[in-house]
Amino acid sequence: MRLDSVRMRVLGWVLGPLLMAACGGNSGIGLSAEEETLGTVQAALCDDSSVTHLTLSGISTYQGDTAGSGSWQVTYPANAVRLEYYIDGVLQSSEERPGTTGTWYFSKGGVACGWRTFQVKTYPMVIDSGGNRTTCWSNPSQSITQPVIEPCPTTEAGYKHTVALKRDGTVWAWGENIHGQLGDGTTTQRLTPAQVTGIGEVVGIAAGFNHTVAVKRDGTVWSWGENAYGQHGDGTTANRLTPVQVAGLSNVKAVAAGFGYTVALKHDGTVWSLGYNESGQLGDGSLSHSSVPVQAEGLGNIRAIDVRIAHTLALRQDGTVWAWGENGDGQLGDGTTLHRSTPVQAASINNVVSMAAGAWFTVVLKQDGTVWAWGRNWQGQLGDGTTSTRLRPVQAVGLSNVIAVSAGSPHTVALKQDGTVWTWGQNTYGQLGDGTQTDRWSPVQVAGLNGVTAIDAGAWHTLAVKQDGTARAWGSNFYTQLGDGTQTDRLTPVQVVGLSLL
């Protein structure tokens, strides 16, 4: 139906009762069954209206600002368009633009760093000469969805080395370097941060036992350091002093690294691993090491991953936790101590928003801000006030309003909403940061530290990033992993020398 025909029907709908009254008809008589309602008229306007063209020229983020642009086109009788802009599924703004073609532009400040999903939706519109608008909501709208990323300034603690990701996408490292895990082209130990050579546009990092992994903006994965089990995926077992690309991995959004193996999470929600596999930590149903990526069996819709030594964790979109690999201390949470070569669901836990793999235990953060853990508890690292190993989740006592968790070898770290940091577990090297070397079976606050935005726990040291982009470290420093220019253990936080992550 064309627009002129529709207008004739609208005119008849409006003038019909008036004409009947002038001719002596009953002015109180309403529309007959055959006469059209306003909804029918609006539907007729939308019959042939559509958005035939929608493009995205580009979308980018920088220091919390997200911006994008593109173009659109509609068909007659539509003569305008409604545009809606979403971030992570939440409507941010909308606009109505007249014309049959045009360009769009969107910007939004205050967007959190990390992976975000941007979407633009369009609906055809008809605007008449009186300015009345008809939006064709029922028409299939054109839309474009695009993942975008702004690197979150962060630090990652390995076994004896530390890695940092700056907002500009560069990577810096310090500490032990005997295997080339610092990626600076040498095997020289570093007391302060040195830049990893030959890599940029990095959006995620992971520090393993003796190797380091990074994922770039383009979804490729790069690795350096020890390669005894083929965890670099470059077809060799030779150590690498600078980054090499992991073959067979693409469209990756996050990485994790354990003892001799690497794990990658793809944008499609699948998990892939390569390297050491003695306890089934690759998740492919075998116990064979692999120098090429293999997919974790029967697992999808994953939004986060983590590893520490020999067990792997995955968090599903539905808030459930799945685990595989070593399970001698019940760290998989399935109520047994059986190793698993394929994923099993952690029992009695849901509504999880993040999780962390410790050396032989697991810690999770629930949506309500409480912390739960299971597995080995010899040094009180589960935080339940005991040293009893647990095969099922127990709650860390006296802790609420938590927004992030991390797990080391025998200690645990939590970041609260108020920017304070809390720790528990082994404290032999001062890794709890409370000024003592006393193990704690329940959470204690790190001394003199606030305004923190990110945390990470290594084997025997702990890291924190502050709002101003500086980093703090404490605990064991025998391998210079604290980055303060010394080899002295620290019982309270000290600043990493010469490092600004912003």
C-alpha positions as CSV (number, residue, x, y, z in Angstrom):
1,M,0.0,0.0,0.0
2,R,1.5,3.4,-1.0
3,L,1.5,6.5,1.2
4,D,-1.1,8.4,-0.9
5,S,-3.6,5.6,-0.5
6,V,-3.0,5.5,3.2
7,R,-3.6,9.2,3.4
8,M,-6.9,8.9,1.6
9,R,-7.9,6.3,4.2
10,V,-6.9,8.5,7.0
11,L,-8.8,11.5,5.5
12,G,-11.9,9.3,5.2
13,W,-11.5,8.1,8.7
14,V,-11.4,11.7,10.0
15,L,-14.0,13.3,7.8
16,G,-16.5,10.5,7.5
17,P,-18.5,11.2,10.6
18,L,-18.7,14.9,9.8
19,L,-20.1,14.3,6.4
20,M,-22.7,12.0,7.7
21,A,-23.9,14.6,10.2
22,A,-24.1,17.3,7.5
23,C,-26.2,15.0,5.4
24,G,-28.6,14.3,8.2
25,G,-27.0,11.1,9.3
26,N,-26.7,10.1,12.9
27,S,-23.6,11.9,14.2
28,G,-23.4,9.4,17.1
29,I,-22.8,6.4,14.9
30,G,-19.2,5.1,15.2
31,L,-17.0,3.4,12.7
32,S,-18.4,0.3,10.9
33,A,-16.6,-3.0,11.1
34,E,-15.2,-2.4,7.6
35,E,-13.8,1.0,8.5
36,E,-10.2,1.2,9.6
37,T,-8.9,2.0,13.1
38,L,-5.9,4.2,13.7
39,G,-3.8,1.1,14.5
40,T,-4.6,-0.3,11.1
41,V,-3.6,2.9,9.4
42,Q,-0.3,2.9,11.3
43,A,0.3,-0.7,10.3
44,A,-0.4,0.2,6.7
45,L,2.3,2.9,6.9
46,C,4.8,0.3,8.1
47,D,3.9,-2.3,5.6
48,D,6.6,-1.3,3.1
49,S,8.8,0.6,5.5
50,S,12.2,-0.9,6.4
51,V,15.8,-0.2,7.2
52,T,17.7,-1.5,4.2
53,H,21.2,-0.3,5.1
54,L,23.0,-0.1,8.4
55,T,26.8,0.1,8.8
56,L,29.4,0.5,11.5
57,S,32.4,2.6,10.5
58,G,34.1,1.9,13.8
59,I,33.7,1.7,17.6
60,S,36.5,2.4,20.1
61,T,37.2,3.0,23.7
62,Y,39.7,5.1,25.5
63,Q,39.9,5.8,29.3
64,G,36.3,5.1,29.9
65,D,34.9,6.8,26.8
66,T,33.2,4.7,24.1
67,A,32.4,6.1,20.7
68,G,31.2,4.8,17.4
69,S,29.7,5.9,14.1
70,G,28.1,4.6,10.9
71,S,25.3,5.1,8.4
72,W,21.7,4.1,7.8
73,Q,19.1,4.1,5.0
74,V,15.3,3.5,5.0
75,T,12.8,2.8,2.2
76,Y,9.5,4.6,1.3
77,P,7.1,5.3,2.8
78,A,9.5,5.6,5.8
79,N,11.2,9.0,5.8
80,A,13.0,8.8,9.1
81,V,14.7,6.4,11.5
82,R,14.9,5.7,15.2
83,L,18.3,4.7,16.5
84,E,19.0,3.0,19.8
85,Y,22.4,2.5,21.4
86,Y,23.2,-0.3,23.9
87,I,26.2,-1.3,26.0
88,D,26.1,-4.8,27.4
89,G,22.4,-5.0,26.6
90,V,21.5,-1.8,28.5
91,L,19.9,1.0,26.6
92,Q,22.2,4.1,26.8
93,S,20.5,6.6,24.5
94,S,18.2,6.9,21.5
95,E,17.5,9.5,18.7
96,E,15.2,10.1,15.8
97,R,16.7,11.2,12.6
98,P,14.7,12.6,9.6
99,G,15.5,11.6,6.0
100,T,15.8,8.5,4.0
101,T,19.6,8.2,4.6
102,G,22.2,9.6,7.0
103,T,24.9,8.9,9.4
104,W,24.9,8.1,13.2
105,Y,27.3,8.9,16.0
106,F,27.3,7.6,19.5
107,S,29.5,8.5,22.5
108,K,29.4,7.5,26.2
109,G,31.7,8.4,29.1
110,G,32.3,6.4,32.3
111,V,32.2,3.0,30.7
112,A,34.1,0.3,32.7
113,C,37.3,-1.1,31.1
114,G,37.4,-4.7,29.8
115,W,35.3,-6.4,27.2
116,R,32.1,-4.6,26.5
117,T,29.3,-5.4,23.9
118,F,28.1,-2.4,21.8
119,Q,24.9,-2.6,19.8
120,V,23.0,-0.2,17.6
121,K,19.4,-1.0,16.7
122,T,17.3,0.8,14.0
123,Y,13.5,1.1,13.4
124,P,11.9,2.8,10.3
125,M,9.7,5.8,11.0
126,V,7.1,7.9,9.1
127,I,6.8,11.6,10.0
128,D,3.8,13.4,8.4
129,S,3.6,17.1,7.5
130,G,2.1,17.8,10.9
131,G,5.1,16.3,12.7
132,N,3.2,13.2,13.8
133,R,5.4,10.2,14.2
134,T,4.8,6.5,13.5
135,T,7.6,4.2,14.6
136,C,7.4,0.8,13.1
137,W,8.2,-1.3,16.2
138,S,6.9,-4.5,14.7
139,N,9.2,-4.4,11.7
140,P,12.3,-6.6,12.0
141,S,14.9,-4.0,12.9
142,Q,18.4,-3.8,11.5
143,S,21.1,-4.1,14.2
144,I,24.8,-4.4,14.5
145,T,26.6,-5.9,17.6
146,Q,30.3,-5.4,18.1
147,P,32.5,-6.4,21.0
148,V,34.9,-3.6,22.1
149,I,37.8,-3.7,24.6
150,E,39.7,-1.2,26.7
151,P,42.6,-2.8,28.5
152,C,42.2,-2.7,32.3
153,P,45.4,-1.7,34.0
154,T,46.4,-4.7,35.9
155,T,49.2,-6.9,37.3
156,E,49.6,-10.7,37.3
157,A,51.7,-12.6,39.8
158,G,53.5,-15.7,38.5
159,Y,55.6,-18.2,40.5
160,K,58.7,-16.0,40.8
161,H,57.9,-13.2,38.4
162,T,55.4,-10.4,37.9
163,V,53.7,-9.0,34.8
164,A,51.8,-5.7,34.3
165,L,49.5,-4.5,31.5
166,K,49.3,-0.8,30.9
167,R,46.3,1.0,29.5
168,D,48.2,1.7,26.3
169,G,48.4,-2.1,25.6
170,T,52.1,-2.5,26.4
171,V,53.3,-5.3,28.8
172,W,56.0,-4.9,31.5
173,A,57.6,-7.6,33.6
174,W,60.2,-8.1,36.5
175,G,61.5,-10.8,38.7
176,E,63.1,-14.2,37.8
177,N,63.9,-14.6,34.1
178,I,65.9,-17.8,33.8
179,H,63.4,-19.2,31.3
180,G,62.8,-15.9,29.5
181,Q,59.5,-15.4,31.1
182,L,60.0,-11.6,31.2
183,G,60.0,-11.4,27.4
184,D,62.7,-8.8,27.1
185,G,65.0,-10.9,24.9
186,T,67.3,-11.9,27.8
187,T,67.5,-14.2,30.8
188,T,68.5,-11.4,33.1
189,Q,66.7,-11.1,36.4
190,R,65.0,-7.7,36.7
191,L,64.6,-5.7,40.0
192,T,62.3,-3.2,38.4
193,P,59.8,-3.3,35.4
194,A,61.2,-3.8,31.9
195,Q,59.1,-3.7,28.8
196,V,58.3,-6.9,26.9
197,T,59.6,-6.5,23.4
198,G,57.8,-6.9,20.1
199,I,54.3,-6.9,21.4
200,G,51.5,-4.2,21.7
201,E,47.8,-3.9,21.5
202,V,47.5,-6.3,24.4
203,V,44.2,-6.6,26.2
204,G,44.8,-9.4,28.6
205,I,47.8,-11.1,30.3
206,A,48.4,-14.2,32.4
207,A,51.6,-15.2,34.4
208,G,52.1,-19.0,34.6
209,F,54.6,-21.0,36.6
210,N,57.6,-20.1,34.3
211,H,55.9,-18.7,31.2
212,T,53.7,-15.7,30.3
213,V,50.8,-15.4,28.0
214,A,49.0,-12.4,26.3
215,V,46.0,-11.9,24.2
216,K,45.9,-9.1,21.7
217,R,43.1,-6.9,20.5
218,D,42.8,-8.9,17.3
219,G,42.1,-12.1,19.3
220,T,45.5,-13.7,18.7
221,V,47.5,-15.3,21.6
222,W,51.2,-14.8,22.3
223,S,53.5,-16.6,24.7
224,W,57.1,-16.6,26.0
225,G,59.3,-18.2,28.6
226,E,59.5,-21.9,29.4
227,N,58.1,-24.3,26.7
228,A,59.0,-27.8,28.0
229,Y,55.4,-29.1,27.3
230,G,54.8,-27.2,24.0
231,Q,52.6,-24.6,25.8
232,H,53.7,-21.9,23.3
233,G,52.1,-23.8,20.5
234,D,54.9,-23.0,18.1
235,G,55.7,-26.6,17.2
236,T,58.8,-26.7,19.5
237,T,59.7,-27.3,23.1
238,A,62.3,-24.5,23.0
239,N,62.1,-21.7,25.6
240,R,61.3,-18.3,24.0
241,L,62.9,-15.0,25.2
242,T,60.4,-12.9,23.3
243,P,56.7,-13.4,22.4
244,V,55.7,-15.9,19.7
245,Q,52.2,-16.5,18.4
246,V,50.3,-19.5,19.6
247,A,49.3,-21.3,16.4
248,G,45.7,-22.4,16.1
249,L,44.1,-19.9,18.4
250,S,42.0,-17.0,17.2
251,N,39.0,-15.0,18.3
252,V,40.3,-15.2,21.9
253,K,39.1,-12.8,24.6
254,A,40.9,-14.0,27.7
255,V,43.9,-16.2,28.7
256,A,45.1,-18.1,31.8
257,A,48.4,-19.9,32.5
258,G,49.3,-22.7,34.9
259,F,52.2,-25.1,35.4
260,G,53.3,-25.8,31.9
261,Y,50.0,-25.2,30.2
262,T,48.0,-22.4,28.7
263,V,44.2,-21.8,28.6
264,A,42.2,-19.6,26.2
265,L,38.6,-18.4,26.3
266,K,37.1,-17.6,22.9
267,H,34.4,-15.1,22.2
268,D,32.0,-18.0,21.3
269,G,32.2,-19.2,24.9
270,T,34.4,-22.2,24.3
271,V,37.6,-23.1,26.2
272,W,40.8,-24.3,24.6
273,S,44.1,-25.5,26.2
274,L,47.6,-26.7,25.3
275,G,50.7,-28.0,27.2
276,Y,51.0,-30.1,30.3
277,N,48.1,-32.6,30.9
278,E,49.2,-35.2,33.5
279,S,46.0,-34.7,35.6
280,G,43.6,-33.9,32.7
281,Q,43.8,-30.2,33.1
282,L,43.4,-29.6,29.4
283,G,39.9,-30.9,29.7
284,D,39.8,-32.9,26.4
285,G,39.2,-36.3,28.0
286,S,42.8,-37.4,27.8
287,L,46.0,-37.4,29.9
288,S,48.2,-36.6,26.9
289,H,50.3,-33.4,26.7
290,S,49.4,-31.4,23.6
291,S,51.4,-28.8,21.7
292,V,48.3,-27.7,19.7
293,P,45.1,-26.3,21.3
294,V,42.4,-28.8,22.2
295,Q,38.9,-28.0,23.2
296,A,37.5,-28.7,26.7
297,E,34.7,-31.2,26.2
298,G,31.0,-30.4,26.5
299,L,31.6,-26.8,27.7
300,G,30.0,-23.6,26.3
301,N,28.6,-20.3,27.3
302,I,31.7,-19.6,29.4
303,R,32.5,-16.0,30.5
304,A,35.6,-16.4,32.6
305,I,38.5,-18.8,33.2
306,D,41.3,-19.2,35.7
307,V,44.1,-21.7,36.6
308,R,47.0,-21.8,39.1
309,I,49.0,-25.0,39.1
310,A,47.1,-28.1,37.7
311,H,43.4,-27.5,37.8
312,T,41.3,-25.3,35.5
313,L,38.2,-23.3,36.3
314,A,35.4,-22.0,34.0
315,L,32.5,-19.7,35.0
316,R,29.4,-20.1,32.9
317,Q,27.0,-17.3,32.0
318,D,24.4,-18.9,34.3
319,G,26.7,-18.4,37.4
320,T,27.7,-22.0,37.8
321,V,31.4,-23.1,38.1
322,W,33.0,-25.9,36.2
323,A,36.4,-27.5,36.9
324,W,38.7,-30.2,35.7
325,G,42.3,-31.5,36.3
326,E,44.0,-32.3,39.6
327,N,41.6,-33.0,42.5
328,G,43.6,-34.6,45.3
329,D,42.4,-32.0,47.8
330,G,38.9,-31.6,46.4
331,Q,39.7,-28.4,44.6
332,L,37.3,-29.2,41.8
333,G,34.4,-29.0,44.3
334,D,32.4,-32.0,43.1
335,G,32.6,-33.7,46.5
336,T,35.3,-36.2,45.5
337,T,39.1,-36.3,45.3
338,L,39.1,-37.9,41.8
339,H,41.1,-36.2,39.0
340,R,38.9,-35.2,36.1
341,S,39.9,-35.0,32.5
342,T,36.6,-33.4,31.4
343,P,34.7,-30.6,33.1
344,V,32.5,-31.3,36.2
345,Q,30.2,-28.9,37.9
346,A,31.2,-27.6,41.4
347,A,28.4,-28.7,43.7
348,S,26.2,-26.5,45.9
349,I,27.4,-23.2,44.5
350,N,25.6,-20.8,42.1
351,N,25.2,-17.1,41.4
352,V,28.9,-16.8,41.1
353,V,30.3,-13.7,39.4
354,S,34.1,-14.4,39.5
355,M,36.4,-17.1,40.7
356,A,40.1,-17.9,41.3
357,A,42.2,-21.0,41.3
358,G,44.7,-21.4,44.1
359,A,47.5,-24.0,44.1
360,W,45.2,-26.8,45.6
361,F,42.0,-24.9,46.3
362,T,39.4,-22.7,44.7
363,V,37.8,-19.4,45.7
364,V,34.6,-17.8,44.3
365,L,32.8,-14.6,44.7
366,K,29.0,-14.7,44.7
367,Q,26.6,-12.0,43.4
368,D,25.8,-11.0,47.0
369,G,29.4,-10.0,47.7
370,T,30.2,-13.1,49.8
371,V,33.3,-15.3,49.3
372,W,33.2,-19.1,49.3
373,A,36.0,-21.6,48.9
374,W,36.9,-25.3,48.9
375,G,39.9,-27.6,48.7
376,R,43.1,-27.7,50.7
377,N,43.0,-25.6,53.9
378,W,46.3,-26.4,55.7
379,Q,47.2,-22.7,56.2
380,G,43.6,-21.4,56.6
381,Q,43.4,-20.3,53.0
382,L,39.7,-21.0,52.8
383,G,39.0,-18.4,55.4
384,D,36.4,-20.3,57.3
385,G,38.3,-20.1,60.6
386,T,39.7,-23.6,60.4
387,T,42.5,-25.6,58.8
388,S,40.2,-28.4,57.6
389,T,40.2,-29.4,54.0
390,R,36.8,-29.0,52.4
391,L,35.4,-31.0,49.5
392,R,32.4,-28.6,49.2
393,P,32.1,-24.8,49.4
394,V,32.4,-23.0,52.8
395,Q,32.0,-19.3,53.4
396,A,34.9,-17.0,54.3
397,V,33.9,-15.6,57.7
398,G,33.3,-11.9,58.4
399,L,33.6,-10.7,54.8
400,S,31.0,-8.8,52.7
401,N,30.8,-6.3,49.9
402,V,33.6,-8.0,48.0
403,I,34.0,-7.2,44.3
404,A,37.1,-9.3,43.4
405,V,39.0,-12.3,44.6
406,S,42.4,-13.9,43.8
407,A,44.2,-17.0,45.1
408,G,47.9,-17.8,45.4
409,S,49.7,-20.9,46.4
410,P,48.5,-21.0,50.1
411,H,46.8,-17.6,50.5
412,T,43.8,-15.7,49.4
413,V,43.1,-12.0,48.6
414,A,39.8,-10.1,48.4
415,L,39.0,-6.5,47.2
416,K,36.1,-4.8,48.9
417,Q,33.8,-2.2,47.3
418,D,35.4,0.5,49.5
419,G,38.8,-0.1,47.9
420,T,40.3,-1.9,50.9
421,V,42.1,-5.3,50.5
422,W,41.7,-8.3,52.8
423,T,43.9,-11.5,53.0
424,W,44.1,-14.8,54.7
425,G,46.1,-18.1,54.7
426,Q,49.8,-18.6,54.8
427,N,51.9,-15.6,55.8
428,T,55.5,-17.0,56.0
429,Y,56.9,-14.2,53.7
430,G,54.5,-11.5,54.7
431,Q,52.2,-12.1,51.7
432,L,49.1,-11.1,53.8
433,G,50.5,-7.6,54.2
434,D,49.3,-7.1,57.8
435,G,52.8,-6.4,59.1
436,T,53.3,-9.9,60.6
437,Q,54.4,-13.4,59.5
438,T,51.5,-15.1,61.2
439,D,49.2,-17.4,59.3
440,R,45.5,-16.2,59.4
441,W,42.6,-18.5,59.2
442,S,40.1,-15.7,58.6
443,P,40.4,-12.4,56.7
444,V,42.6,-9.5,57.9
445,Q,42.9,-6.1,56.3
446,V,46.1,-5.2,54.5
447,A,47.8,-2.4,56.4
448,G,47.7,1.2,55.0
449,L,46.2,0.3,51.7
450,N,43.1,1.8,50.1
451,G,41.9,3.1,46.8
452,V,42.6,-0.2,45.1
453,T,41.0,-1.2,41.8
454,A,42.7,-4.6,41.0
455,I,44.4,-7.4,43.0
456,D,46.4,-10.6,42.3
457,A,48.0,-13.3,44.4
458,G,51.2,-15.1,43.3
459,A,52.9,-18.1,44.9
460,W,54.2,-16.1,47.8
461,H,53.6,-12.5,47.0
462,T,50.6,-10.2,46.4
463,L,49.9,-7.3,44.1
464,A,47.4,-4.4,44.1
465,V,46.7,-1.6,41.5
466,K,45.6,1.8,42.9
467,Q,43.2,4.3,41.3
468,D,46.1,6.5,40.4
469,G,47.7,3.7,38.2
470,T,50.5,2.9,40.6
471,A,51.1,-0.6,41.8
472,R,51.8,-2.0,45.3
473,A,53.4,-5.4,46.2
474,W,54.3,-7.3,49.3
475,G,55.5,-10.7,50.5
476,S,58.4,-12.8,49.2
477,N,61.0,-10.9,47.2
478,F,63.8,-13.4,46.9
479,Y,63.5,-13.3,43.1
480,T,62.9,-9.5,43.0
481,Q,59.3,-10.1,42.1
482,L,58.1,-7.1,44.1
483,G,59.7,-4.7,41.7
484,D,60.9,-2.2,44.4
485,G,64.5,-2.4,43.4
486,T,65.5,-4.7,46.2
487,Q,65.6,-8.3,47.2
488,T,64.0,-7.7,50.6
489,D,60.8,-9.4,51.7
490,R,58.1,-6.9,52.6
491,L,55.5,-7.4,55.3
492,T,53.4,-4.4,54.2
493,P,52.9,-2.9,50.7
494,V,55.6,-1.1,48.9
495,Q,55.4,0.7,45.5
496,V,56.6,-0.9,42.4
497,V,59.4,1.4,41.1
498,G,58.9,3.4,37.9
499,L,55.5,2.0,36.9
500,S,52.4,3.9,36.0
501,L,49.7,1.8,34.4
502,L,47.5,4.7,33.2
